Amino acid sequence: MATPLAGSRATVWQRPWAAAVTVLLQGAVLALILFYLVLPTLVILPISLGSADHIEFPPRQLTLHWYRQYLSDPDWMAATWFSLKIALATSLAATVIGTLAAIALTRGDLPGKQALQALSLGPMVVPHVVFGVALYLIFAPLQLTGNFVGFLVAHTVLAVPYVLITVTAALQRFDFTLELAALSCGASRTRSFLFIVLPNISPSVAVAAVFAFLSSFDEATVAFFISDTGAKTISRKMFEDIDFNLTPVIAAVSTLLAALSLLLMAAIRATTRQH
């Protein structure tokens, strides 16, 4: 006959095993989810190195032919440089606008602040298809489709919410007594912001700039509506080739885009660790 003391000892011994099994199951589920998310990228890489003229997996032979073809194709290069110019300009514009908006919404006593904040995050909620159709109807009469200005306006609107969220989080953690101390020592509002507030939130501003760049460079849906035959982004070029000229060049471009995203995310990680 088991005594209560023996039963309690058995329970104590069983608890570590139960906790270990739970941790293992959670880790296995997490590993499966991550593998499922990374699997497309892992498949694209060998396809881009295949020697066949069509999509082939696994590849029979390995070659860099499709990367060379991408780099030597004037249409691909034009789309790539066009996307880079738009993404860089969008990153700059969205970072400035989003940072100023975050300061106004965090520090300012604005009427209807909650409504303004909700409206500023609207581009993240509205489907990009609906946004693209609306922009086309507005841009077409103004002759802003297929040019740099039209893309800059559209992508800036889409990127500002990412900057706003990131910088707002940094401002909410900032100790504004430091700014008050600078003001009490005679510094102006502008000087205190540039030398006190901005250096403290600069890592978040840098992260927001990278997010804005990626949101512009990877954007495909709105670009489909406001592009034309003369000027198109790399995402629009990829969609066209998938429909009419599907070759492993698509896989090579996808691999390079994934590598660029990983490098930028690694840079973000390094920046946040330093601060």
Rosetta blueprint (number, residue, H / E / L):
1 M L
2 A L
3 T L
4 P H
5 L H
6 A H
7 G H
8 S H
9 R H
10 A H
11 T H
12 V H
13 W H
14 Q H
15 R H
16 P H
17 W H
18 A H
19 A H
20 A H
21 V H
22 T H
23 V H
24 L H
25 L H
26 Q H
27 G H
28 A H
29 V H
30 L H
31 A H
32 L H
33 I H
34 L H
35 F H
36 Y H
37 L H
38 V H
39 L H
40 P H
41 T H
42 L H
43 V H
44 I H
45 L H
46 P H
47 I H
48 S H
49 L L
50 G E
51 S L
52 A L
53 D L
54 H L
55 I L
56 E L
57 F L
58 P L
59 P L
60 R L
61 Q L
62 L E
63 T L
64 L L
65 H H
66 W H
67 Y H
68 R H
69 Q H
70 Y H
71 L H
72 S H
73 D L
74 P H
75 D H
76 W H
77 M H
78 A H
79 A H
80 T H
81 W H
82 F H
83 S H
84 L H
85 K H
86 I H
87 A H
88 L H
89 A H
90 T H
91 S H
92 L H
93 A H
94 A H
95 T H
96 V H
97 I H
98 G H
99 T H
100 L H
101 A H
102 A H
103 I H
104 A H
105 L H
106 T H
107 R H
108 G L
109 D L
110 L L
111 P L
112 G L
113 K H
114 Q H
115 A H
116 L H
117 Q H
118 A H
119 L H
120 S H
121 L L
122 G H
123 P H
124 M H
125 V H
126 V L
127 P L
128 H H
129 V H
130 V H
131 F H
132 G H
133 V H
134 A H
135 L H
136 Y H
137 L H
138 I H
139 F H
140 A H
141 P H
142 L H
143 Q L
144 L L
145 T L
146 G L
147 N L
148 F H
149 V H
150 G H
151 F H
152 L H
153 V H
154 A H
155 H H
156 T H
157 V H
158 L H
159 A H
160 V H
161 P H
162 Y H
163 V H
164 L H
165 I H
166 T H
167 V H
168 T H
169 A H
170 A H
171 L H
172 Q H
173 R H
174 F L
175 D L
176 F L
177 T H
178 L H
179 E H
180 L H
181 A H
182 A H
183 L H
184 S H
185 C L
186 G L
187 A L
188 S L
189 R H
190 T H
191 R H
192 S H
193 F H
194 L H
195 F H
196 I H
197 V H
198 L H
199 P H
200 N H
201 I H
202 S H
203 P H
204 S H
205 V H
206 A H
207 V H
208 A H
209 A H
210 V H
211 F H
212 A H
213 F H
214 L H
215 S H
216 S H
217 F H
218 D L
219 E L
220 A L
221 T H
222 V H
223 A H
224 F H
225 F H
226 I H
227 S L
228 D L
229 T L
230 G L
231 A L
232 K L
233 T L
234 I H
235 S H
236 R H
237 K H
238 M H
239 F H
240 E H
241 D H
242 I H
243 D H
244 F H
245 N L
246 L L
247 T L
248 P L
249 V H
250 I H
251 A H
252 A H
253 V H
254 S H
255 T H
256 L H
257 L H
258 A H
259 A H
260 L H
261 S H
262 L H
263 L H
264 L H
265 M H
266 A H
267 A H
268 I H
269 R H
270 A H
271 T H
272 T H
273 R H
274 Q H
275 H L
